[in-house]
Amino acid sequence: MIKVTIRGVRLEDLDRVAEIEAVCFPAAEAAPRKSFKERITTFPEYFLVAETDDLIGLINGCATNSPVIYDELFHNTSLHIPAGENLAVFGLDVIPAYRKQGIAAQLMHHFIQIAKNTGRKRVILTCKHELVHYYESFGYRNNGISGSTHGGSQWFDMTLVL
Ligand SMILES: CC(C)(COP(=O)(O)OP(=O)(O)OC[C@H]1O[C@@H](n2cnc3c(N)ncnc32)[C@H](O)[C@@H]1OP(=O)(O)O)[C@@H](O)C(=O)NCCC(=O)NCCS
């Protein structure tokens, strides 16, 4: 089994992180390098990477009092509320060559642990229909179609109550 380290992001990871996102999401949905730079400099504590010889995956998010993700949250780092009751997941990515080995699951479990350690009430995220069952396997509940139209797609609101 492949040895993967999950660790906090560092500013020097910026280029690789943007590269991973571009491989994992269509252009309309991928966060741009500029957003990653702002997130890494503003709230790096909610940004984890998976590393083998190189970075192969990531999970990132912020804290909010909103019970659901809304589109502006993706673009505006000033909406991060450090003491917010929920952690929101912006993105979970693993590059294709390393998928189906539980690496995203490791990233998610670490992220949920951070939420627990920092006393949050929930972890929230949006996902496409085909991934609803995947997130349900971590205990997330499907709250139906999201108000988010991020990238022009349909999303589902998922909530993990801690
Ligand atoms: C979604 C994504 C992050 C999953 O990454 P991953 O590392 O393959 O995820 P996991 O390995 O934890 O689980 C994926 C599947 O592999 C299965 N799996 C996990 N370990 C496995 C193993 N050792 N052998 C075989 N299958 C395994 C899981 O059960 C899961 O199956 P399911 O889809 O039937 O539930 C990845 O496909 C990706 O980056 N996609 C593009 C971006 C994206 O859509 N992100 C989600 C945004 S909401």
The ligand as an SDF file (V2000), in Angstrom:
LIG
                    3D

 48 50  0  0  0  0  0  0  0  0999 V2000
  -13.7380   12.4900   -5.5870 C   0  0  0  0  0  0  0  0  0  0  0  0
  -12.2510   12.1950   -5.3880 C   0  0  0  0  0  0  0  0  0  0  0  0
  -11.6470   13.2610   -4.4910 C   0  0  0  0  0  0  0  0  0  0  0  0
  -12.1240   10.8190   -4.7090 C   0  0  0  0  0  0  0  0  0  0  0  0
  -10.7280   10.5420   -4.5130 O   0  0  0  0  0  0  0  0  0  0  0  0
  -10.2160    9.0890   -4.1240 P   0  0  0  0  0  0  0  0  0  0  0  0
   -8.8840    9.2420   -3.4420 O   0  0  0  0  0  0  0  0  0  0  0  0
  -10.3190    8.1970   -5.2880 O   0  0  0  0  0  0  0  0  0  0  0  0
  -11.3230    8.6760   -3.0490 O   0  0  0  0  0  0  0  0  0  0  0  0
  -11.3520    7.3360   -2.1810 P   0  0  0  0  0  0  0  0  0  0  0  0
  -10.2690    6.4190   -2.6130 O   0  0  0  0  0  0  0  0  0  0  0  0
  -11.4750    7.7250   -0.7530 O   0  0  0  0  0  0  0  0  0  0  0  0
  -12.7630    6.7410   -2.6040 O   0  0  0  0  0  0  0  0  0  0  0  0
  -13.1610    6.6490   -3.9610 C   0  0  0  0  0  0  0  0  0  0  0  0
  -13.7740    5.3100   -4.2080 C   0  0  0  0  0  0  0  0  0  0  0  0
  -12.7430    4.3720   -4.1210 O   0  0  0  0  0  0  0  0  0  0  0  0
  -13.1060    3.3640   -3.1960 C   0  0  0  0  0  0  0  0  0  0  0  0
  -11.8610    2.9100   -2.5720 N   0  0  0  0  0  0  0  0  0  0  0  0
  -11.2440    3.4490   -1.5060 C   0  0  0  0  0  0  0  0  0  0  0  0
  -10.1290    2.7220   -1.2100 N   0  0  0  0  0  0  0  0  0  0  0  0
  -10.0580    1.7540   -2.1330 C   0  0  0  0  0  0  0  0  0  0  0  0
   -9.1340    0.7040   -2.3850 C   0  0  0  0  0  0  0  0  0  0  0  0
   -8.0530    0.5310   -1.6260 N   0  0  0  0  0  0  0  0  0  0  0  0
   -9.3790   -0.0950   -3.4440 N   0  0  0  0  0  0  0  0  0  0  0  0
  -10.4570    0.0820   -4.2290 C   0  0  0  0  0  0  0  0  0  0  0  0
  -11.3580    1.0540   -4.0400 N   0  0  0  0  0  0  0  0  0  0  0  0
  -11.1740    1.8610   -3.0140 C   0  0  0  0  0  0  0  0  0  0  0  0
  -14.0380    4.0690   -2.2460 C   0  0  0  0  0  0  0  0  0  0  0  0
  -14.8840    3.1590   -1.5660 O   0  0  0  0  0  0  0  0  0  0  0  0
  -14.8120    4.9140   -3.1930 C   0  0  0  0  0  0  0  0  0  0  0  0
  -15.7750    4.1160   -3.8590 O   0  0  0  0  0  0  0  0  0  0  0  0
  -17.2020    4.6980   -4.1870 P   0  0  0  0  0  0  0  0  0  0  0  0
  -16.9590    5.7830   -5.2090 O   0  0  0  0  0  0  0  0  0  0  0  0
  -17.9340    3.5210   -4.7140 O   0  0  0  0  0  0  0  0  0  0  0  0
  -17.7510    5.2330   -2.8910 O   0  0  0  0  0  0  0  0  0  0  0  0
  -11.4850   12.1390   -6.7490 C   0  0  0  0  0  0  0  0  0  0  0  0
  -12.1540   11.2330   -7.6120 O   0  0  0  0  0  0  0  0  0  0  0  0
  -11.4010   13.5010   -7.4390 C   0  0  0  0  0  0  0  0  0  0  0  0
  -10.4920   14.2830   -7.1920 O   0  0  0  0  0  0  0  0  0  0  0  0
  -12.3720   13.7890   -8.3240 N   0  0  0  0  0  0  0  0  0  0  0  0
  -12.3920   15.0440   -9.0690 C   0  0  0  0  0  0  0  0  0  0  0  0
  -12.6740   16.2150   -8.1620 C   0  0  0  0  0  0  0  0  0  0  0  0
  -13.9880   16.0750   -7.4270 C   0  0  0  0  0  0  0  0  0  0  0  0
  -15.0450   15.8060   -8.0170 O   0  0  0  0  0  0  0  0  0  0  0  0
  -13.9370   16.2620   -6.1080 N   0  0  0  0  0  0  0  0  0  0  0  0
  -15.0850   16.2070   -5.2480 C   0  0  0  0  0  0  0  0  0  0  0  0
  -15.7180   17.5210   -5.2090 C   0  0  0  0  0  0  0  0  0  0  0  0
  -17.2210   17.5320   -4.3020 S   0  0  0  0  0  0  0  0  0  0  0  0
  1  2  1  0
  2  3  1  0
  2  4  1  0
  2 36  1  0
  4  5  1  0
  5  6  1  0
  6  7  2  0
  6  8  1  0
  6  9  1  0
  9 10  1  0
 10 11  2  0
 10 12  1  0
 10 13  1  0
 13 14  1  0
 14 15  1  0
 15 16  1  0
 15 30  1  0
 16 17  1  0
 17 18  1  0
 17 28  1  0
 18 19  1  0
 18 27  1  0
 19 20  2  0
 20 21  1  0
 21 22  1  0
 21 27  2  0
 22 23  1  0
 22 24  2  0
 24 25  1  0
 25 26  2  0
 26 27  1  0
 28 29  1  0
 28 30  1  0
 30 31  1  0
 31 32  1  0
 32 33  2  0
 32 34  1  0
 32 35  1  0
 36 37  1  0
 36 38  1  0
 38 39  2  0
 38 40  1  0
 40 41  1  0
 41 42  1  0
 42 43  1  0
 43 44  2  0
 43 45  1  0
 45 46  1  0
 46 47  1  0
 47 48  1  0
M  END
$$$$
